[in-house]
Amino acid sequence: MSTSTKVLVIDDHAVVRAGISAALEKRPDFIVFQAASKAEAFAQLAKHNPDAIVVDINLPDGSGLEVVSWARSISQTLAIIVLTMSESSEFTLAAMRAGASAYLNKSLPLAEVISAIEHALTSPLVFSSRETVKIFDRGHITLGLSQREIQILSQLHLGAPLKDLAASLFIAEATLKTHLASIYRKLEVNNRVQAIEKARIAGLT
């Protein structure tokens, strides 16, 4: 027996919301709901308990990031996709810190949005964005880490199991552990908790 995936699309532009919803509804296993504001989003989240949400940052009664933060606080398994026109590094980092699973630009093909949802359903606590490494490069805060190590470090504070993190990066768990050993050595720390704290102080997460 197949199971359905409930997706809530949150966007204040009716045409955009309808377009995204129509694309998602082409998937026979997706059941799509809509919300046009933060207040509607909270109501729909409580009513339908979706498996995934697609949310814009700019909402008429507040920030979509408030929705992200609230939704993540009540569910560690919810797939949360931030879909917006903003390419701001600050917003990307804010989305990651709020608990989003992915940060995407609305200019991307809807097929990529669907792919991001599918990935987030599997690894909701592993943040993905094309901008993540670029952001850290712009700040020149690398602490001697490679781009791959920065990518891994940016995910650690989300608390995903190593198995899930390795899968999301398409590497073996043993390879991930090798990267972590290198990160710990370069940061002069002994474990994940210490690495997360040093990264936070340095502004990496």
Beta strands, then each sheet from edge to edge (+ up, - down):
strand 1: 5-10
strand 2: 30-35
strand 3: 52-55
strand 4: 58-59
strand 5: 62-63
strand 6: 79-84
strand 7: 102-105
sheet 1: 2+ 1+ 3+ 6+ 7+
sheet 2: 4+ 5-
end
